[in-house]
Amino acid sequence: MAASPSTARAINDRLALRLLQDEGPLTATQLKTLTGLSRPTVADLVERLRESGLVHVVGESGAERRGPNAKLYGIVADRAHLAALDVRTRSVSVTVSDLLGVTLAEASAPVGDDGGTGPAVEKAVTLLERTAKEAGVDRLHTVAVGAPGLIDPATGELRDSAKLPAWHRRLVAVLQERLPARVLVENETNLAAFAELREGAARDRDDFVLLWLGQGVGAAVVLDGRLRRGASGGAGEIGFLPVPGTSGLPSATGCDGGFHELACTAAVEALAVEHGLDPETALGSGHGPFLDALARRLAVGTAAVASVLDPGCVVLGGETGHQGGTGLAARVEAEAARLSPLRTEVRPTALGDTAVLRGALLLARDAAQDELFP
């Protein structure tokens, strides 16, 4: 069935906007070439987008040739402003950007619940409000929050957890109450994977798994270019994976005895001490025996992922993945090859400590553009 004229116009407009987002300012001729649309159709859509306040003239092209210069069209970046928050156990980082994702201001601050949930939440919200003010932003359109914990796939809310600070859950509700903005929340590991897929180590992959190796241990699953969250939002809870060499078996309320016990930050630091190394610098020391021992541990989780999902690629993220770099990734790949017949490439994160914040900003940008673009 052929699309109606209004539907066809909406499709063409969105295509043009996506091209302007990805390619930057373009002339009408360039839009015609990239879209395959006729010149009159492109002229009409450019006029519609200008009248809607989404596109404006940002310059001219063709100064090097004879004749009139062609107008360059670009997205109106200040049509909407966005914010991203990376909420850790005892800190919050904030980025405020325009509709194109260009950073306007950023800040970080320690936040703990020592003084109670209310003061911790107030400190985090105040940090966001102050950062937006420094960016010259009066009103935020969309705010995305990355936090540890499970996201309920039915409600989109951060689910209760015995080990999750109470101020984390309260923060989202207060943001929704205080801000005239759409507030989204997503698991930090999923956001890191989203950023690696779009801009980082997995840009050339449709299938991969991100292993998050930090104070907590988790995984994010990307198949066919899409995040897979599971029926309850718990896909990738690899910290609960029973593995040999631990104190026992994990339980429904704790991951002691699971992969977490071998791969969390505390376990990595303890392993470094066993090898006579400073835990603060061990991962970057190039110490072969230590890295080999750590790689054997991480290969257990990598091989388990490969045997169930066969993603072809595992990205090592979090503090351990970032600091271990290519040297650790190569060792894990070699060790995993001994445990599984399924070829699995192992790569270090390309975004490091910025992955969660960048993923949150991408989430906010996509949500805002989906609402604003026809």
Residue pairs with C-beta under 8 A, 6 or more apart in sequence:
3 11
9 44
9 45
9 48
9 374
10 374
12 35
12 37
12 41
12 45
13 45
13 48
13 49
13 373
13 374
14 373
14 374
15 35
16 31
16 35
16 42
16 45
16 46
16 49
17 49
17 54
17 55
17 75
17 369
17 373
17 374
18 373
19 26
19 31
19 34
19 35
20 26
20 55
20 73
20 74
20 75
21 75
21 100
21 369
23 30
23 34
24 74
25 58
25 59
25 72
25 73
25 74
26 34
26 72
26 73
26 74
27 61
27 62
27 70
27 71
27 72
27 73
28 39
28 42
28 43
28 46
28 70
28 71
28 73
29 70
31 37
31 42
31 46
31 73
32 38
32 39
32 42
35 42
37 45
46 55
46 73
49 55
49 73
50 56
50 73
52 374
53 76
53 79
54 75
54 76
54 79
54 372
54 373
55 73
55 74
55 75
55 76
56 73
56 74
56 76
57 71
57 72
57 73
58 72
58 73
58 74
59 71
59 72
60 69
60 70
60 71
60 72
61 69
61 70
61 71
61 72
62 68
62 69
62 70
63 69
75 99
75 100
76 99
77 98
77 99
77 100
77 102
78 98
78 99
79 99
79 372
80 98
80 99
80 141
80 142
80 368
80 372
81 96
81 97
81 98
81 99
81 104
81 132
81 135
81 137
81 139
81 140
81 141
82 96
82 97
82 98
82 99
82 101
82 140
82 141
82 142
82 143
82 144
82 361
82 364
82 365
82 368
83 94
83 95
83 96
83 97
83 128
83 131
83 132
83 140
83 142
83 143
83 144
83 181
83 364
84 94
84 95
84 97
84 143
84 144
84 145
84 146
84 357
84 358
84 360
84 361
84 363
84 364
85 92
85 93
85 94
85 124
85 128
85 143
85 144
85 145
85 146
85 357
85 360
86 92
86 93
86 94
86 146
86 188
86 356
86 357
86 360
87 124
87 145
87 146
87 147
87 148
87 168
87 171
87 188
88 148
89 148
89 165
89 215
90 110
90 111
90 112
91 108
91 109
91 110
91 111
92 108
92 109
92 111
92 123
92 124
92 127
93 106
93 107
93 108
93 357
94 106
94 107
94 108
94 127
94 128
94 131
95 103
95 105
95 106
95 131
95 357
95 360
95 361
96 103
96 104
96 105
96 106
96 131
96 132
96 134
96 135
96 137
96 140
97 103
97 104
97 361
97 365
98 104
99 141
99 365
99 368
99 369
99 372
100 365
101 361
101 362
101 365
104 135
104 136
104 137
105 131
105 132
105 134
105 135
106 131
107 127
107 130
107 131
107 134
109 123
109 124
109 127
111 120
111 123
111 124
111 127
111 167
112 120
112 165
113 120
113 165
113 166
113 167
117 166
117 167
117 170
118 170
120 165
120 167
121 167
121 170
121 171
121 174
124 167
124 171
125 171
125 174
125 175
125 178
128 143
128 175
132 140
139 180
139 181
140 179
140 180
140 181
141 181
141 182
141 368
142 181
142 182
142 183
142 184
142 364
142 365
142 367
142 368
142 371
143 175
143 179
143 181
143 182
143 183
143 184
143 364
144 183
144 184
144 185
144 186
144 191
144 360
144 361
144 363
144 364
144 367
145 171
145 172
145 175
145 183
145 184
145 185
145 186
145 360
146 185
146 186
146 187
146 188
146 191
146 192
146 356
146 357
146 359
146 360
147 158
147 168
147 171
147 185
147 187
147 188
148 164
148 168
148 187
148 188
148 216
149 158
149 159
149 161
149 164
149 168
149 169
149 187
150 158
150 159
150 161
150 187
150 232
150 233
150 234
150 237
151 157
151 158
151 159
151 185
151 186
151 187
151 190
151 229
151 233
152 158
152 159
152 232
152 233
153 229
153 230
153 231
153 232
153 233
156 184
156 185
157 172
157 185
158 164
158 168
158 169
158 172
158 185
159 233
160 169
162 253
172 183
172 185
175 181
175 183
176 183
182 367
182 368
182 371
184 363
184 364
184 367
186 194
186 359
186 360
186 363
187 218
187 220
187 233
188 212
188 356
189 210
189 212
189 218
189 219
189 220
189 236
189 317
190 220
190 227
190 229
190 236
190 359
191 355
191 356
191 359
191 360
191 363
192 210
192 212
192 220
192 317
192 318
192 349
192 351
192 355
192 356
192 359
193 202
193 208
193 210
193 220
193 221
193 222
193 227
193 315
193 317
193 359
194 220
194 227
194 359
194 362
194 363
195 351
195 354
195 355
195 356
195 358
195 359
195 362
196 202
196 203
196 208
196 210
196 315
196 317
196 349
196 350
196 351
196 355
197 203
197 205
197 208
197 222
197 225
198 362
199 350
199 351
199 358
199 362
200 315
200 349
200 350
200 351
200 355
200 358
201 315
201 347
201 348
201 349
201 350
201 351
202 208
202 210
202 222
202 313
202 315
202 347
205 222
205 312
205 313
206 222
206 223
206 224
206 225
207 222
207 223
207 224
207 309
207 311
207 312
207 313
208 222
208 311
208 312
208 313
208 314
208 315
209 219
209 220
209 221
209 222
209 236
209 305
209 309
209 311
209 313
209 314
209 315
210 219
210 220
210 222
210 314
210 315
210 317
210 349
211 217
211 218
211 219
211 238
211 263
211 298
211 301
211 302
211 305
211 314
211 315
211 316
211 317
211 318
211 321
212 218
212 219
212 220
212 317
212 318
212 321
213 263
213 264
213 265
213 268
213 298
213 316
213 317
213 318
213 319
213 320
213 321
214 264
214 265
214 318
214 319
214 320
215 264
215 265
215 266
215 319
216 239
216 260
216 264
217 238
217 239
217 255
217 259
217 260
217 263
217 264
217 301
217 318
218 236
218 237
218 238
218 239
219 236
219 237
219 238
219 301
219 305
220 227
220 236
221 227
221 228
221 235
221 236
221 309
221 311
222 228
222 311
223 309
223 311
228 235
229 235
230 236
238 259
238 301
238 304
238 305
239 250
239 255
239 258
239 259
239 260
239 263
239 264
240 250
240 255
240 258
240 259
240 260
241 250
241 258
241 259
241 301
241 304
242 249
242 250
242 257
242 258
243 258
243 259
243 261
243 262
243 300
243 301
243 304
244 300
245 262
245 297
245 300
246 256
246 257
246 258
246 261
246 262
247 256
247 257
247 261
248 256
248 257
249 257
249 258
250 256
250 257
250 258
250 260
251 257
255 261
259 300
259 301
259 304
260 267
261 267
262 297
262 300
262 301
263 297
263 298
263 301
263 320
265 319
265 320
267 297
268 279
268 282
268 283
268 294
268 320
269 279
269 282
270 279
271 290
271 293
271 294
271 297
272 278
272 279
272 282
272 283
272 290
273 279
275 282
275 287
275 289
275 290
275 293
277 285
277 287
277 290
278 285
282 290
283 291
283 320
283 323
283 324
283 328
284 323
284 325
286 327
291 324
291 327
291 328
291 331
292 331
294 320
294 324
294 328
294 331
295 328
295 331
295 332
295 334
295 335
296 335
298 316
298 320
298 328
298 332
298 335
299 332
299 335
299 336
299 338
299 339
300 339
302 314
302 332
302 333
302 335
302 336
302 344
302 346
303 336
303 339
303 340
303 344
305 311
305 314
305 344
306 314
306 336
306 340
306 342
306 344
307 340
307 342
310 342
311 344
312 343
312 344
312 345
313 344
313 345
313 346
313 347
314 332
314 336
314 344
314 345
314 346
314 347
315 321
315 346
315 347
315 348
315 349
316 324
316 328
316 329
316 332
316 346
316 347
316 348
316 349
317 349
317 355
318 349
319 353
320 328
321 328
321 329
321 348
321 349
322 348
322 349
322 352
322 353
324 348
325 348
326 348
328 348
329 346
329 347
329 348
330 346
332 346
333 344
333 345
333 346
336 344
336 346
337 343
337 344
349 355
351 358
